[in-house]
Amino acid sequence: MSQIITIPNDIGCRLWIDRVGTYLVWFSSKLIIGNAFDQETGTAKLGLMANLKTEHLEIERNGESYSLHPFGSTSIEHQAITERQILRDNTHFQLGEDVELLFKIPSLLSCSATIDFVSHHRPKERTDRVILFDKTCVLDNSQHAHVTCPEMNVPVVLFERDSQLWAKSQSEFDVTTDRTCQRTTQTSVYHGTLLTGDKWQFRVEAI
């Protein structure tokens, strides 16, 4: 039987979105980024296939702001840093010699942020974008969405309610779990839940 996805007990979840990509939604207020080679099973960090320290830097959400704390060689907009720095929207930062990432806060209506991979370095498991989740995550056809789904005509919002992950939309969609299949406009989300709407479909898996 599938378990409901809870926040922050679960580290996060993955969204496997048909014809769009794979997205890591990170629930914790802290994200460690390092290399993938020394990763221990169950370690709560983003391990990249790159020449980095085991724990190279930490990104932390504090209220409505985000900060970056370097443990290894790190630059922000090509300026080397050695102490904690506040991250602003649309900030490029570099880890080591050649790992480049982009930090953004796409929506004015949500404090959730995103991290994009500018260089070719990726985690072992396919990940097209990391979403630092804070209360809500918007899937839409807009560039201001946390996940841009070109064929999605009506937004879908993942949100936190009573420490659980929920999904809602203004239009009805199908929800399939190992328990039931129903049509609704909002639902709690279980590990393995499949959500299907008009021209879109994605599966949610806890990590």
N, C-alpha and C positions, 0 to 999 in steps of 0.2 A: 504494500500500500504506500502511495506517495505521501511525502510529508509536506505540509505547507511551508512556504519560504518565510522565514522570520528575520527581523532586523532588530539588533545587529548580531544575533546568534549565528546566522549564516554569514560567511565572509562576503558573499556576493552571489551573482548569478550570471549565466551566459544567455544571450539572446541569439538564437540561430534563425536568421530572417531570410526567407526565400528570396532569391534574386537580388539580395542587398549585401549581406555579409554576416559576420559574427562579432558580437559586441559584449565586452566584459563590463558588467554593472557592479561597482565596488561599493559596499555598504559602510564599511568601517571609515571612521574619520581620519585614519592614517593609512598611507600606502607606501610601503618600502619598495624601491626599485633597485635591482641588482642584476647579477648574471644568473643564467638558468642552469649553469653547470654544477653549482654547489647547493642547488635547491633541495631541501629535505621535504619528504612527503608531508603534506599538511601545512607547510610554512606559508604564512599569510604575507606573501610578497609577489610582486610582478617580476619574474625572472626573464631577462632578455638574452637572446643568443648573441652575446657581445663580450668583449674584453673589459669587464667591469668588476668592481669589488663585489663580494657576496651581498653586502648591503651598501649600495653606493649613495643613495639619498633617500630622504623621506619627504613626502608631501602630506601636509596636515591641514584639515579643515577646522577652523575655529570660528563658530558663528557663521557670518556671511563672507569671511575672508579665508584665503588659502596662503600657506607659506611653504617654502622649500628649504630643507635643512640638508646641506651637503655633508657626506661622510668621505667621499672620494672626489677626484678632480671634476669640477662642475663649473659651467659658465652660463650666464644669462645674457642673451643678446650679445654674445662674444666677449663679455666681461667676466673674468674669473671671480668666483665668490668662495669664501671660506666660512661664512656665517649665515644664519637663517635670514631669508629674504621673503618679502611679501610677493606673491604672484599676481600679476595683473592680467586682464583679458588679452588674448592674442600675444602671449609671451613665448618666444623660442628659448629653449635651454638645451645645453649640450653636456653629455656625460662622457668622461674619458676623452678619447681623441676623435671619435667619429659617430657617436650616437646622438641623433638630434630628435627632439620631441617638441610638440607644440601644445601649450596650455590655453584653453579657451573657456569662456562662460557664454554659451550660445544664446541663452534666453534671458530676457530681462525679467521674466516671471518666475524664474527658478534659480536657486543658488547652486544647483548641480553643475559641475564642470566637466570638461572632456580633455583627454590627452590623445593626440594623434601622433603617429609614427612618421616622421619626416624622412629619416634615413631608412635603410632597408632592414634594420634590426627589428626582430619580432620575438614574441614568446614562442615556446615550443608548440603550444596549441594555437591554432589560428585565432587571431584577434585583430580586427580592423580598427577598433577604437576602444579606449577605456573611458567609462563614464563614472565620475566620482559623485555618487548618489547622495543627494540631500533632499529628502521629502518627495521629490517628483522627478520623473524622466519623461520627456516628450518625444514621441515618434510621429513624424509628419513629413510632408513633401517640401517643407521650408528649410532654408539654410540655417534658420535659427533653432531648429530642432536638435536635440541631443543625438538622435538617429534620423538621418534623412532617408525617407522611403519614397522614391519618386512617384509610385503609383497609388499612394495612400491619399484618398480624397478627404478623409475626416481624421483628425488626430487621435492617437491612442496615448493615454497617459498611464504610466506606472507610478504608483504612489504608495506612501506608507500610511497604514491605518492600524492603530492598536498594535504596533510593533510587527505588523505583517505586511507582506507585499500584495498589492491589489492592482488591477487593471481596469480602466474605464474608457468609454468613448460615447459620443453623442449618437452614434449609429450602432445597431445591434451587431454582435459578432458571435461566432460559435466558440465554445470552450470545451475542449476534450481532455479528460484526465483518465487515469486507469479506473476511476470510479463512475464517472458520468459523462454525458455529452449534452450540453444545453446551449440555448441561445439567450443572450442577455446583453446589457449595456455596461455591466460592471461585475467583477468577480475577484475573489481571493485567488492567489496564484500558488499552485503546488509545483514541486519538482516534477518536470516532465509535462507540464501543461502545454497544450497546443491551442493557440488562439488564431482564428481564421475569420477574416472579414472580406469585404469586396476588394479583390485584386491584391490582397496581402495575407501573409501567414507567417507566424513565428512560434518557435518552441522556447520555453524557459527552463533552464536547468540550474539547480543550486550547485555551488562549488564549495 
